[in-house]
């Protein structure tokens, strides 16, 4: 999506900028204290950096925040559909950090973004990772049914993104898809996802990511991942059930598990204050100067 086409009230639009780091044309938001530890915030499949709109003002007084749209999604134009898998995205985010002069101390990821965050722990000397409803297993609910089917179709026809955009790009379909995650969202939140889904390029990027999504290598390494990790889950998540995060935490040597009751997959959009209340003290204890 061209950033110029974003609605005037798009979250943090004025703080976004383009950065060309091959093979992608990145769009990222920067906020927070410039002399504070750097947090990299990674959204999940089908979203964009806008999903952190409620968390950003709660984290910004304490950290320097770098919030990119993932390749092919939101306003980041992918330089190639072969760069949308887990390992490729982690490598390209590392290049983005080097080119931008960002040195993340921690990575916060939602859903698939949490898997990318843990993969980046293999590439960077991170001091902490936070996963919010981390997609460390198979997708369930609406995403488990819809995304794999259309992702497979993507390998057959290049026009499926436009067709899916037309199919889902209406308020009723968006409301149903969001309700299927356990997070119906308010009118403003639904309108933001409608803007994304109406962009065929964004849909193609999302489906391309799902088509290339392979977790086997990362899951096999969980028992040896030594980075301190906080996995936050919500009990009404019907896309990635809370047991996925609990099971992952049980197998990781330095992982803590926390659960928020009454919310769905997009818990950080529904109740950002509750998520921040869990994250901030945990991060502060691990990002203190050594």
SULGIBEL-V572401 format. One record per pair of residues at least 12 apart in sequence whose ideal C-beta (glycine too) atoms are under 10 Angstrom apart, sorted by the first residue. I is the first residue (numbers start at 1). GAP is how many residues later the second one is. If there is no record, write none. Layout:
i=I gap=GAP
i=I gap=GAP
//
This chain:
i=1 gap=26
i=1 gap=47
i=1 gap=68
i=1 gap=72
i=1 gap=73
i=1 gap=74
i=1 gap=75
i=1 gap=76
i=1 gap=194
i=1 gap=195
i=1 gap=197
i=1 gap=198
i=1 gap=199
i=1 gap=200
i=1 gap=201
i=1 gap=204
i=2 gap=25
i=2 gap=73
i=2 gap=75
i=2 gap=197
i=2 gap=199
i=3 gap=13
i=3 gap=14
i=3 gap=15
i=3 gap=24
i=3 gap=66
i=3 gap=71
i=3 gap=72
i=3 gap=73
i=4 gap=71
i=5 gap=70
i=5 gap=190
i=5 gap=194
i=6 gap=21
i=6 gap=42
i=6 gap=44
i=6 gap=68
i=6 gap=69
i=6 gap=186
i=6 gap=189
i=7 gap=184
i=7 gap=185
i=7 gap=188
i=9 gap=179
i=9 gap=182
i=9 gap=183
i=10 gap=38
i=10 gap=40
i=10 gap=43
i=10 gap=64
i=10 gap=65
i=10 gap=182
i=10 gap=185
i=11 gap=18
i=11 gap=37
i=11 gap=38
i=11 gap=39
i=11 gap=40
i=11 gap=41
i=11 gap=42
i=11 gap=43
i=11 gap=45
i=11 gap=56
i=11 gap=177
i=11 gap=178
i=11 gap=181
i=12 gap=17
i=12 gap=18
i=12 gap=19
i=12 gap=37
i=12 gap=38
i=12 gap=40
i=12 gap=41
i=12 gap=44
i=12 gap=45
i=12 gap=53
i=12 gap=55
i=13 gap=16
i=13 gap=37
i=13 gap=62
i=14 gap=15
i=15 gap=13
i=15 gap=14
i=15 gap=15
i=15 gap=16
i=15 gap=41
i=15 gap=50
i=15 gap=52
i=16 gap=12
i=16 gap=13
i=16 gap=14
i=16 gap=15
i=16 gap=33
i=16 gap=34
i=16 gap=51
i=16 gap=52
i=16 gap=53
i=16 gap=58
i=16 gap=59
i=17 gap=12
i=17 gap=13
i=17 gap=83
i=18 gap=57
i=18 gap=58
i=18 gap=59
i=19 gap=49
i=19 gap=57
i=19 gap=77
i=19 gap=80
i=19 gap=81
i=20 gap=57
i=20 gap=59
i=20 gap=79
i=21 gap=47
i=21 gap=58
i=21 gap=71
i=21 gap=72
i=21 gap=74
i=21 gap=75
i=21 gap=76
i=21 gap=77
i=21 gap=78
i=21 gap=79
i=22 gap=57
i=22 gap=58
i=22 gap=61
i=22 gap=70
i=22 gap=73
i=22 gap=77
i=23 gap=48
i=23 gap=54
i=23 gap=55
i=23 gap=56
i=23 gap=57
i=23 gap=59
i=23 gap=60
i=23 gap=65
i=23 gap=69
i=23 gap=72
i=24 gap=44
i=24 gap=45
i=24 gap=46
i=24 gap=47
i=24 gap=48
i=24 gap=52
i=24 gap=53
i=24 gap=54
i=24 gap=55
i=24 gap=56
i=24 gap=59
i=24 gap=65
i=24 gap=68
i=24 gap=69
i=24 gap=71
i=24 gap=72
i=25 gap=46
i=25 gap=50
i=25 gap=51
i=25 gap=52
i=25 gap=53
i=25 gap=54
i=26 gap=42
i=26 gap=43
i=26 gap=44
i=26 gap=45
i=26 gap=48
i=26 gap=49
i=26 gap=50
i=26 gap=51
i=26 gap=52
i=26 gap=66
i=26 gap=67
i=26 gap=69
i=26 gap=70
i=26 gap=73
i=26 gap=74
i=27 gap=21
i=27 gap=22
i=27 gap=40
i=27 gap=41
i=27 gap=42
i=27 gap=43
i=27 gap=46
i=27 gap=47
i=27 gap=48
i=27 gap=49
i=27 gap=50
i=28 gap=12
i=28 gap=13
i=28 gap=21
i=28 gap=37
i=28 gap=38
i=28 gap=39
i=28 gap=40
i=28 gap=41
i=28 gap=46
i=28 gap=47
i=28 gap=48
i=28 gap=68
i=28 gap=72
i=28 gap=74
i=29 gap=12
i=29 gap=19
i=29 gap=20
i=29 gap=21
i=29 gap=23
i=29 gap=24
i=29 gap=27
i=29 gap=36
i=29 gap=37
i=29 gap=38
i=29 gap=39
i=29 gap=40
i=29 gap=46
i=30 gap=34
i=30 gap=35
i=30 gap=36
i=30 gap=37
i=30 gap=38
i=30 gap=70
i=30 gap=72
i=31 gap=21
i=31 gap=25
i=31 gap=26
i=31 gap=28
i=31 gap=29
i=31 gap=32
i=31 gap=33
i=31 gap=34
i=31 gap=35
i=31 gap=36
i=32 gap=24
i=32 gap=25
i=32 gap=27
i=32 gap=28
i=32 gap=29
i=32 gap=30
i=32 gap=31
i=32 gap=32
i=32 gap=33
i=32 gap=34
i=32 gap=35
i=33 gap=26
i=33 gap=27
i=33 gap=28
i=33 gap=29
i=33 gap=30
i=33 gap=31
i=33 gap=32
i=34 gap=30
i=35 gap=29
i=36 gap=23
i=36 gap=24
i=36 gap=25
i=36 gap=26
i=36 gap=27
i=36 gap=28
i=36 gap=29
i=36 gap=69
i=36 gap=251
i=37 gap=25
i=37 gap=26
i=37 gap=27
i=37 gap=66
i=37 gap=67
i=37 gap=68
i=37 gap=69
i=37 gap=90
i=37 gap=91
i=37 gap=246
i=37 gap=247
i=37 gap=249
i=37 gap=250
i=37 gap=251
i=37 gap=252
i=38 gap=25
i=38 gap=26
i=38 gap=27
i=38 gap=28
i=38 gap=59
i=38 gap=63
i=38 gap=64
i=38 gap=65
i=38 gap=66
i=38 gap=67
i=38 gap=68
i=38 gap=69
i=38 gap=249
i=39 gap=16
i=39 gap=20
i=39 gap=21
i=39 gap=23
i=39 gap=24
i=39 gap=25
i=39 gap=26
i=39 gap=27
i=39 gap=28
i=39 gap=63
i=39 gap=65
i=39 gap=66
i=39 gap=67
i=39 gap=68
i=39 gap=69
i=39 gap=89
i=39 gap=91
i=39 gap=240
i=39 gap=244
i=39 gap=248
i=40 gap=24
i=40 gap=25
i=40 gap=26
i=40 gap=27
i=40 gap=28
i=40 gap=53
i=40 gap=56
i=40 gap=57
i=40 gap=62
i=40 gap=63
i=40 gap=64
i=40 gap=65
i=40 gap=66
i=40 gap=67
i=40 gap=68
i=40 gap=69
i=40 gap=73
i=40 gap=76
i=40 gap=77
i=40 gap=80
i=40 gap=84
i=40 gap=86
i=40 gap=89
i=41 gap=14
i=41 gap=15
i=41 gap=18
i=41 gap=22
i=41 gap=24
i=41 gap=25
i=41 gap=26
i=41 gap=27
i=41 gap=63
i=41 gap=65
i=41 gap=66
i=41 gap=67
i=41 gap=68
i=41 gap=69
i=41 gap=72
i=41 gap=76
i=41 gap=89
i=41 gap=91
i=41 gap=227
i=42 gap=24
i=42 gap=25
i=42 gap=26
i=42 gap=27
i=42 gap=28
i=42 gap=47
i=42 gap=48
i=42 gap=51
i=42 gap=65
i=42 gap=66
i=42 gap=67
i=42 gap=68
i=42 gap=69
i=42 gap=70
i=42 gap=71
i=42 gap=72
i=42 gap=73
i=42 gap=74
i=42 gap=75
i=42 gap=78
i=42 gap=89
i=43 gap=24
i=43 gap=25
i=43 gap=26
i=43 gap=27
i=43 gap=30
i=43 gap=31
i=43 gap=66
i=43 gap=67
i=43 gap=68
i=43 gap=69
i=43 gap=70
i=43 gap=73
i=43 gap=225
i=44 gap=26
i=44 gap=29
i=44 gap=65
i=44 gap=66
i=44 gap=67
i=44 gap=68
i=44 gap=69
i=44 gap=70
i=44 gap=71
i=44 gap=72
i=44 gap=88
i=44 gap=89
i=44 gap=90
i=44 gap=91
i=44 gap=99
i=44 gap=162
i=44 gap=165
i=44 gap=195
i=44 gap=196
i=44 gap=221
i=44 gap=222
i=44 gap=224
i=45 gap=25
i=45 gap=28
i=45 gap=39
i=45 gap=65
i=45 gap=66
i=45 gap=67
i=45 gap=68
i=45 gap=70
i=45 gap=90
i=45 gap=94
i=45 gap=98
i=45 gap=102
i=45 gap=106
i=45 gap=160
i=45 gap=161
i=45 gap=162
i=45 gap=164
i=45 gap=165
i=45 gap=168
i=45 gap=194
i=46 gap=24
i=46 gap=27
i=46 gap=65
i=46 gap=66
i=46 gap=97
i=46 gap=100
i=46 gap=101
i=46 gap=131
i=46 gap=135
i=46 gap=147
i=46 gap=150
i=46 gap=151
i=46 gap=156
i=46 gap=157
i=46 gap=159
i=46 gap=160
i=46 gap=161
i=46 gap=163
i=46 gap=164
i=47 gap=22
i=47 gap=23
i=47 gap=26
i=47 gap=27
i=47 gap=63
i=47 gap=64
i=47 gap=65
i=47 gap=66
i=47 gap=145
i=47 gap=146
i=47 gap=149
i=47 gap=155
i=47 gap=159
i=47 gap=219
i=47 gap=222
i=48 gap=19
i=48 gap=20
i=48 gap=21
i=48 gap=22
i=48 gap=25
i=48 gap=26
i=48 gap=27
i=48 gap=28
i=48 gap=144
i=48 gap=145
i=48 gap=147
i=48 gap=148
i=48 gap=154
i=48 gap=158
i=49 gap=16
i=49 gap=17
i=49 gap=18
i=49 gap=19
i=49 gap=20
i=49 gap=21
i=49 gap=24
i=49 gap=25
i=49 gap=26
i=49 gap=27
i=49 gap=64
i=50 gap=17
i=50 gap=19
i=50 gap=24
i=50 gap=25
i=50 gap=139
i=50 gap=142
i=50 gap=143
i=50 gap=145
i=50 gap=146
i=50 gap=219
i=51 gap=16
i=51 gap=23
i=51 gap=59
i=51 gap=60
i=51 gap=62
i=51 gap=81
i=51 gap=138
i=51 gap=141
i=51 gap=142
i=51 gap=145
i=51 gap=215
i=51 gap=217
i=51 gap=218
i=52 gap=13
i=52 gap=15
i=52 gap=56
i=52 gap=58
i=52 gap=61
i=52 gap=80
i=52 gap=216
i=52 gap=217
i=52 gap=220
i=52 gap=223
i=53 gap=14
i=53 gap=135
i=53 gap=136
i=53 gap=139
i=53 gap=215
i=53 gap=216
i=53 gap=219
i=54 gap=135
i=54 gap=214
i=54 gap=215
i=54 gap=216
i=54 gap=217
i=54 gap=218
i=54 gap=219
i=54 gap=221
i=54 gap=222
i=55 gap=12
i=55 gap=53
i=55 gap=55
i=55 gap=77
i=55 gap=213
i=55 gap=214
i=55 gap=217
i=55 gap=218
i=55 gap=220
i=55 gap=221
i=55 gap=224
i=56 gap=216
i=57 gap=215
i=57 gap=219
i=58 gap=214
i=58 gap=215
i=58 gap=217
i=58 gap=218
i=58 gap=219
i=58 gap=221
i=58 gap=222
i=59 gap=49
i=59 gap=213
i=59 gap=216
i=59 gap=217
i=59 gap=220
i=59 gap=221
i=59 gap=224
i=61 gap=219
i=62 gap=214
i=62 gap=217
i=62 gap=218
i=62 gap=221
i=62 gap=222
i=62 gap=225
i=63 gap=41
i=63 gap=42
i=63 gap=43
i=63 gap=45
i=63 gap=217
i=63 gap=220
i=63 gap=221
i=63 gap=224
i=64 gap=38
i=64 gap=39
i=64 gap=40
i=64 gap=41
i=65 gap=43
i=66 gap=27
i=66 gap=30
i=66 gap=31
i=66 gap=34
i=66 gap=36
i=66 gap=38
i=66 gap=41
i=67 gap=41
i=68 gap=24
i=68 gap=25
i=68 gap=28
i=68 gap=29
i=68 gap=32
i=68 gap=34
i=69 gap=127
i=69 gap=133
i=69 gap=136
i=70 gap=14
i=70 gap=19
i=70 gap=22
i=70 gap=23
i=70 gap=42
i=70 gap=43
i=70 gap=46
i=70 gap=135
i=70 gap=136
i=70 gap=139
i=71 gap=12
i=71 gap=13
i=71 gap=17
i=71 gap=18
i=71 gap=21
i=71 gap=22
i=71 gap=25
i=71 gap=134
i=71 gap=137
i=71 gap=138
i=72 gap=12
i=72 gap=17
i=72 gap=89
i=72 gap=129
i=72 gap=130
i=72 gap=131
i=72 gap=132
i=72 gap=133
i=72 gap=134
i=72 gap=135
i=72 gap=136
i=72 gap=137
i=73 gap=123
i=73 gap=126
i=73 gap=128
i=73 gap=129
i=73 gap=130
i=73 gap=131
i=73 gap=132
i=73 gap=133
i=73 gap=135
i=73 gap=136
i=74 gap=121
i=74 gap=122
i=74 gap=125
i=74 gap=127
i=74 gap=128
i=74 gap=131
i=74 gap=132
i=75 gap=121
i=75 gap=124
i=75 gap=126
i=75 gap=127
i=76 gap=16
i=76 gap=20
i=76 gap=126
i=76 gap=129
i=77 gap=124
i=77 gap=128
i=78 gap=14
i=78 gap=123
i=78 gap=126
i=78 gap=127
i=78 gap=130
i=78 gap=131
i=79 gap=13
i=80 gap=128
i=81 gap=73
i=81 gap=74
i=81 gap=77
i=81 gap=123
i=81 gap=124
i=81 gap=126
i=81 gap=127
i=81 gap=128
i=81 gap=130
i=81 gap=131
i=82 gap=126
i=82 gap=130
i=83 gap=125
i=83 gap=126
i=83 gap=129
i=84 gap=120
i=84 gap=121
i=84 gap=122
i=84 gap=123
i=84 gap=124
i=84 gap=125
i=84 gap=126
i=84 gap=127
i=84 gap=128
i=84 gap=129
i=85 gap=123
i=85 gap=124
i=85 gap=126
i=85 gap=127
i=85 gap=128
i=85 gap=129
i=86 gap=26
i=86 gap=29
i=86 gap=30
i=86 gap=32
i=86 gap=33
i=86 gap=123
i=86 gap=126
i=86 gap=127
i=86 gap=128
i=86 gap=129
i=86 gap=130
i=86 gap=131
i=86 gap=132
i=87 gap=29
i=87 gap=32
i=87 gap=35
i=87 gap=36
i=87 gap=125
i=87 gap=127
i=87 gap=130
i=87 gap=131
i=88 gap=121
i=88 gap=124
i=89 gap=23
i=89 gap=24
i=89 gap=26
i=89 gap=27
i=89 gap=30
i=89 gap=31
i=89 gap=120
i=89 gap=123
i=89 gap=124
i=90 gap=17
i=90 gap=25
i=90 gap=26
i=90 gap=27
i=90 gap=28
i=90 gap=29
i=90 gap=30
i=90 gap=31
i=90 gap=32
i=90 gap=33
i=90 gap=34
i=90 gap=128
i=91 gap=28
i=91 gap=29
i=91 gap=32
i=93 gap=14
i=93 gap=23
i=93 gap=24
i=93 gap=26
i=93 gap=27
i=93 gap=30
i=93 gap=31
i=94 gap=25
i=94 gap=26
i=94 gap=29
i=94 gap=30
i=97 gap=23
i=97 gap=26
i=97 gap=27
i=103 gap=21
i=103 gap=22
i=104 gap=13
i=104 gap=16
i=104 gap=20
i=104 gap=21
i=104 gap=22
i=104 gap=23
i=104 gap=24
i=104 gap=25
i=105 gap=19
i=105 gap=20
i=105 gap=21
i=105 gap=22
i=105 gap=23
i=105 gap=178
i=105 gap=181
i=105 gap=182
i=106 gap=15
i=106 gap=18
i=106 gap=20
i=106 gap=21
i=106 gap=22
i=106 gap=23
i=106 gap=24
i=106 gap=121
i=106 gap=122
i=106 gap=123
i=106 gap=124
i=106 gap=173
i=106 gap=176
i=106 gap=177
i=106 gap=180
i=106 gap=181
i=107 gap=12
i=107 gap=13
i=107 gap=14
i=107 gap=17
i=107 gap=19
i=107 gap=21
i=107 gap=22
i=107 gap=23
i=107 gap=24
i=107 gap=120
i=108 gap=20
i=108 gap=21
i=108 gap=22
i=108 gap=23
i=108 gap=24
i=108 gap=122
i=108 gap=124
i=108 gap=160
i=108 gap=167
i=108 gap=171
i=108 gap=175
i=109 gap=20
i=109 gap=21
i=109 gap=22
i=109 gap=23
i=109 gap=24
i=109 gap=25
i=109 gap=26
i=110 gap=20
i=110 gap=21
i=110 gap=22
i=110 gap=23
i=110 gap=24
i=110 gap=25
i=110 gap=122
i=110 gap=130
i=110 gap=155
i=110 gap=156
i=110 gap=157
i=110 gap=158
i=110 gap=159
i=110 gap=165
i=111 gap=20
i=111 gap=21
i=111 gap=22
i=111 gap=23
i=111 gap=24
i=111 gap=25
i=111 gap=28
i=111 gap=32
i=111 gap=70
i=111 gap=126
i=111 gap=128
i=111 gap=129
i=111 gap=154
i=111 gap=155
i=111 gap=157
i=112 gap=22
i=112 gap=23
i=112 gap=24
i=112 gap=27
i=112 gap=31
i=112 gap=94
i=112 gap=97
i=112 gap=98
i=112 gap=101
i=112 gap=103
i=112 gap=128
i=113 gap=18
i=113 gap=19
i=113 gap=20
i=113 gap=21
i=113 gap=22
i=114 gap=15
i=114 gap=16
i=114 gap=17
i=114 gap=18
i=114 gap=19
i=114 gap=20
i=114 gap=21
i=114 gap=22
i=114 gap=115
i=114 gap=117
i=114 gap=118
i=114 gap=126
i=114 gap=131
i=114 gap=134
i=115 gap=16
i=115 gap=19
i=115 gap=20
i=115 gap=21
i=115 gap=22
i=115 gap=98
i=115 gap=100
i=115 gap=103
i=115 gap=104
i=115 gap=133
i=116 gap=19
i=116 gap=102
i=117 gap=12
i=117 gap=13
i=117 gap=14
i=117 gap=15
i=117 gap=17
i=117 gap=110
i=117 gap=112
i=118 gap=13
i=118 gap=16
i=118 gap=18
i=118 gap=97
i=118 gap=100
i=118 gap=101
i=118 gap=103
i=118 gap=104
i=118 gap=107
i=118 gap=109
i=118 gap=111
i=118 gap=113
i=118 gap=130
i=118 gap=134
i=118 gap=137
i=119 gap=96
i=119 gap=98
i=119 gap=99
i=119 gap=102
i=119 gap=106
i=120 gap=107
i=121 gap=97
i=121 gap=100
i=121 gap=104
i=121 gap=105
i=121 gap=106
i=121 gap=107
i=121 gap=108
i=122 gap=95
i=122 gap=96
i=122 gap=99
i=122 gap=102
i=122 gap=103
i=122 gap=105
i=124 gap=103
i=125 gap=102
i=126 gap=101
i=126 gap=102
i=126 gap=103
i=126 gap=160
i=127 gap=100
i=127 gap=101
i=127 gap=156
i=127 gap=159
i=127 gap=160
i=127 gap=161
i=127 gap=163
i=128 gap=99
i=128 gap=100
i=128 gap=101
i=128 gap=102
i=128 gap=126
i=128 gap=151
i=128 gap=154
i=128 gap=155
i=128 gap=157
i=128 gap=158
i=128 gap=159
i=129 gap=96
i=129 gap=98
i=129 gap=99
i=129 gap=100
i=129 gap=101
i=129 gap=102
i=129 gap=123
i=129 gap=125
i=129 gap=126
i=129 gap=157
i=130 gap=98
i=130 gap=99
i=130 gap=100
i=130 gap=101
i=130 gap=102
i=130 gap=126
i=130 gap=128
i=130 gap=145
i=130 gap=148
i=130 gap=149
i=130 gap=152
i=130 gap=153
i=130 gap=156
i=131 gap=98
i=131 gap=99
i=131 gap=100
i=131 gap=101
i=131 gap=102
i=131 gap=109
i=131 gap=114
i=131 gap=117
i=131 gap=118
i=131 gap=124
i=131 gap=126
i=132 gap=98
i=132 gap=99
i=132 gap=100
i=132 gap=101
i=132 gap=102
i=132 gap=105
i=132 gap=108
i=132 gap=113
i=132 gap=128
i=132 gap=133
i=132 gap=134
i=132 gap=135
i=132 gap=136
i=132 gap=143
i=132 gap=146
i=132 gap=147
i=133 gap=48
i=133 gap=49
i=133 gap=50
i=133 gap=98
i=133 gap=99
i=133 gap=100
i=133 gap=101
i=133 gap=104
i=133 gap=106
i=133 gap=107
i=133 gap=108
i=133 gap=109
i=133 gap=111
i=133 gap=112
i=133 gap=127
i=133 gap=130
i=133 gap=131
i=133 gap=132
i=133 gap=133
i=133 gap=134
i=133 gap=135
i=134 gap=95
i=134 gap=97
i=134 gap=98
i=134 gap=99
i=134 gap=106
i=134 gap=110
i=134 gap=111
i=134 gap=114
i=134 gap=115
i=135 gap=78
i=135 gap=80
i=135 gap=104
i=135 gap=105
i=135 gap=109
i=135 gap=110
i=135 gap=130
i=136 gap=79
i=136 gap=82
i=136 gap=83
i=136 gap=86
i=136 gap=95
i=136 gap=104
i=136 gap=108
i=136 gap=109
i=136 gap=111
i=136 gap=112
i=136 gap=113
i=136 gap=115
i=136 gap=116
i=137 gap=78
i=137 gap=82
i=137 gap=103
i=137 gap=104
i=137 gap=106
i=137 gap=107
i=137 gap=108
i=137 gap=110
i=137 gap=111
i=138 gap=77
i=138 gap=102
i=138 gap=106
i=139 gap=71
i=139 gap=74
i=139 gap=100
i=139 gap=101
i=139 gap=105
i=139 gap=126
i=140 gap=40
i=140 gap=41
i=140 gap=97
i=140 gap=98
i=140 gap=99
i=140 gap=100
i=140 gap=101
i=140 gap=104
i=140 gap=125
i=141 gap=36
i=141 gap=38
i=141 gap=39
i=141 gap=40
i=141 gap=41
i=141 gap=96
i=141 gap=97
i=141 gap=98
i=141 gap=99
i=141 gap=100
i=141 gap=123
i=141 gap=124
i=142 gap=34
i=142 gap=35
i=142 gap=36
i=142 gap=37
i=142 gap=38
i=142 gap=39
i=142 gap=40
i=142 gap=96
i=142 gap=97
i=142 gap=123
i=143 gap=34
i=143 gap=37
i=143 gap=38
i=143 gap=67
i=143 gap=95
i=143 gap=96
i=143 gap=97
i=143 gap=122
i=144 gap=36
i=144 gap=94
i=144 gap=95
i=144 gap=96
i=145 gap=35
i=146 gap=18
i=146 gap=22
i=146 gap=31
i=146 gap=34
i=146 gap=61
i=146 gap=64
i=147 gap=59
i=147 gap=60
i=147 gap=62
i=147 gap=63
i=147 gap=64
i=147 gap=66
i=147 gap=92
i=148 gap=59
i=148 gap=62
i=148 gap=63
i=148 gap=65
i=149 gap=58
i=149 gap=61
i=150 gap=13
i=150 gap=14
i=150 gap=17
i=150 gap=18
i=150 gap=53
i=150 gap=56
i=150 gap=57
i=150 gap=60
i=150 gap=61
i=151 gap=55
i=151 gap=56
i=151 gap=57
i=151 gap=58
i=151 gap=59
i=151 gap=60
i=151 gap=61
i=151 gap=62
i=152 gap=55
i=152 gap=58
i=152 gap=59
i=153 gap=54
i=153 gap=58
i=154 gap=49
i=154 gap=50
i=154 gap=52
i=154 gap=53
i=154 gap=54
i=154 gap=56
i=154 gap=57
i=154 gap=58
i=155 gap=52
i=155 gap=53
i=155 gap=56
i=155 gap=57
i=158 gap=46
i=159 gap=41
i=159 gap=45
i=160 gap=40
i=160 gap=43
i=160 gap=44
i=160 gap=47
i=161 gap=38
i=161 gap=39
i=161 gap=40
i=161 gap=41
i=161 gap=42
i=161 gap=43
i=161 gap=44
i=161 gap=45
i=161 gap=46
i=161 gap=47
i=162 gap=37
i=162 gap=38
i=162 gap=39
i=162 gap=41
i=162 gap=42
i=163 gap=37
i=163 gap=40
i=164 gap=33
i=164 gap=36
i=164 gap=39
i=164 gap=40
i=164 gap=42
i=164 gap=43
i=165 gap=31
i=165 gap=32
i=165 gap=33
i=165 gap=34
i=165 gap=35
i=165 gap=36
i=165 gap=37
i=165 gap=38
i=165 gap=39
i=166 gap=31
i=166 gap=32
i=166 gap=34
i=166 gap=37
i=167 gap=30
i=167 gap=36
i=168 gap=25
i=168 gap=26
i=168 gap=28
i=168 gap=29
i=168 gap=30
i=168 gap=35
i=169 gap=25
i=169 gap=26
i=169 gap=27
i=169 gap=28
i=169 gap=29
i=169 gap=30
i=169 gap=31
i=169 gap=34
i=170 gap=24
i=170 gap=27
i=170 gap=28
i=171 gap=16
i=171 gap=19
i=171 gap=20
i=171 gap=23
i=173 gap=21
i=173 gap=24
i=174 gap=15
i=174 gap=16
i=174 gap=17
i=174 gap=18
i=174 gap=19
i=174 gap=20
i=174 gap=21
i=174 gap=22
i=174 gap=23
i=174 gap=24
i=175 gap=12
i=175 gap=15
i=175 gap=18
i=175 gap=19
i=177 gap=13
i=177 gap=16
i=177 gap=20
i=178 gap=12
i=178 gap=15
i=178 gap=16
i=178 gap=86
i=178 gap=87
i=178 gap=88
i=178 gap=91
i=179 gap=59
i=179 gap=85
i=180 gap=58
i=180 gap=59
i=180 gap=84
i=180 gap=85
i=181 gap=55
i=181 gap=56
i=181 gap=57
i=181 gap=58
i=181 gap=59
i=181 gap=83
i=181 gap=84
i=181 gap=85
i=182 gap=52
i=182 gap=53
i=182 gap=54
i=182 gap=55
i=182 gap=56
i=182 gap=57
i=182 gap=58
i=182 gap=59
i=182 gap=80
i=182 gap=81
i=182 gap=82
i=182 gap=83
i=182 gap=84
i=182 gap=85
i=182 gap=88
i=183 gap=51
i=183 gap=53
i=183 gap=54
i=183 gap=55
i=183 gap=56
i=183 gap=80
i=183 gap=81
i=183 gap=82
i=183 gap=83
i=183 gap=84
i=183 gap=85
i=183 gap=86
i=183 gap=87
i=183 gap=88
i=184 gap=80
i=184 gap=82
i=184 gap=86
i=185 gap=79
i=185 gap=81
i=185 gap=84
i=185 gap=85
i=186 gap=83
i=186 gap=84
i=189 gap=77
i=189 gap=80
i=189 gap=81
i=192 gap=77
i=193 gap=73
i=193 gap=76
i=219 gap=29
i=219 gap=32
i=221 gap=31
i=222 gap=25
i=222 gap=26
i=222 gap=27
i=222 gap=28
i=222 gap=29
i=222 gap=30
i=222 gap=31
i=222 gap=33
i=223 gap=28
i=223 gap=29
i=223 gap=30
i=224 gap=28
i=224 gap=29
i=225 gap=23
i=225 gap=26
i=225 gap=27
i=225 gap=28
i=225 gap=29
i=225 gap=30
i=226 gap=26
i=226 gap=27
i=226 gap=28
i=227 gap=25
i=227 gap=26
i=227 gap=27
i=227 gap=28
i=227 gap=59
i=228 gap=24
i=228 gap=25
i=228 gap=26
i=228 gap=27
i=228 gap=28
i=228 gap=54
i=228 gap=55
i=228 gap=57
i=228 gap=58
i=228 gap=59
i=229 gap=19
i=229 gap=20
i=229 gap=23
i=229 gap=24
i=229 gap=25
i=229 gap=26
i=229 gap=27
i=229 gap=28
i=229 gap=53
i=229 gap=57
i=230 gap=15
i=230 gap=19
i=230 gap=24
i=230 gap=25
i=230 gap=26
i=230 gap=27
i=230 gap=28
i=230 gap=48
i=230 gap=49
i=230 gap=52
i=230 gap=53
i=230 gap=56
i=231 gap=13
i=231 gap=14
i=231 gap=15
i=231 gap=16
i=231 gap=17
i=231 gap=18
i=231 gap=21
i=231 gap=24
i=231 gap=25
i=231 gap=26
i=231 gap=27
i=231 gap=28
i=232 gap=13
i=232 gap=24
i=232 gap=25
i=232 gap=26
i=232 gap=27
i=232 gap=28
i=232 gap=35
i=232 gap=36
i=232 gap=42
i=232 gap=43
i=232 gap=46
i=232 gap=47
i=232 gap=50
i=233 gap=12
i=233 gap=13
i=233 gap=15
i=233 gap=16
i=233 gap=24
i=233 gap=25
i=233 gap=26
i=233 gap=27
i=233 gap=30
i=233 gap=32
i=233 gap=34
i=234 gap=24
i=234 gap=25
i=234 gap=26
i=234 gap=27
i=234 gap=28
i=234 gap=29
i=234 gap=30
i=234 gap=31
i=234 gap=32
i=234 gap=33
i=234 gap=34
i=234 gap=36
i=234 gap=37
i=234 gap=40
i=234 gap=41
i=235 gap=24
i=235 gap=25
i=235 gap=26
i=235 gap=27
i=235 gap=28
i=235 gap=29
i=235 gap=32
i=236 gap=24
i=236 gap=25
i=236 gap=26
i=236 gap=27
i=236 gap=28
i=236 gap=29
i=236 gap=31
i=236 gap=34
i=237 gap=23
i=237 gap=26
i=237 gap=27
i=237 gap=28
i=237 gap=29
i=237 gap=30
i=238 gap=26
i=238 gap=27
i=239 gap=25
i=239 gap=26
i=239 gap=27
i=240 gap=25
i=241 gap=24
i=242 gap=15
i=242 gap=17
i=242 gap=18
i=242 gap=19
i=245 gap=12
i=245 gap=13
i=245 gap=14
i=246 gap=13
i=254 gap=32
i=256 gap=22
i=256 gap=26
i=258 gap=17
i=258 gap=19
i=258 gap=20
i=258 gap=21
i=258 gap=24
i=259 gap=19
i=260 gap=14
i=260 gap=15
i=260 gap=17
i=260 gap=18
i=261 gap=13
i=262 gap=12
i=263 gap=12
//
